[in-house]
Each structure stands twice: as C-alpha cells, then as structure tokens.
Amino acid sequence: MNIQQLEYIIAVNDCRHFVKASEKCFVTQATLSMMIKKLEEELGIKIFDRSRQPVVATEMGRKIIAQAKIIVRESYR
C-alpha cells in the first residue's frame, strides 16, 4: 500500500467515476484501475462496487477511504 493508491481511491470516491478520477490524478484510467485493483488484492476486499453507475464504495471500502483521508492528510503535514 502506498500514498498514491490511497489518493486514487479518494479520487474515485469523490468523482464516482474511474475516468474522471484518473483525469483528476493526471494518470490513465488503466493505471488508476490497476493500482486500485492491486490495493484491493493486497487487502483482500473490494473497495468499490463497479457494477453500479456511478461507482460507489462498498461498506468496507467506505471505512478504508475514511482512513485513507486521514493518512493522506497527515502525510502532507
């Protein structure tokens, strides 16, 4: 897990869309999706329900995103 991955999940949560989030993060959609998928595999959970549009966080995903916001905020202090 790294700060970049946490920033990506926050962006997807804020934008509710992978393409818009990738544009916000200045990366390709493929890169953003791959990094989030790697994080999900590392944690053993799904952060986002991709079957719904707009994309929404799963219950566990919402908890992870809340912690990610704290970690990212603290890392830039």
HELIX and SHEET records of a PDB file:
HELIX    1   1 ILE A    3  CYS A   15  1                                  13    
HELIX    2   2 PHE A   18  CYS A   25  1                                   8    
HELIX    3   3 GLN A   29  LEU A   43  1                                  15    
HELIX    4   4 GLU A   59  SER A   75  1                                  17    
SHEET    1   A 2 PHE A  48  ASP A  49  0                                        
SHEET    2   A 2 VAL A  56  ALA A  57 -1                                        
END                                                                             
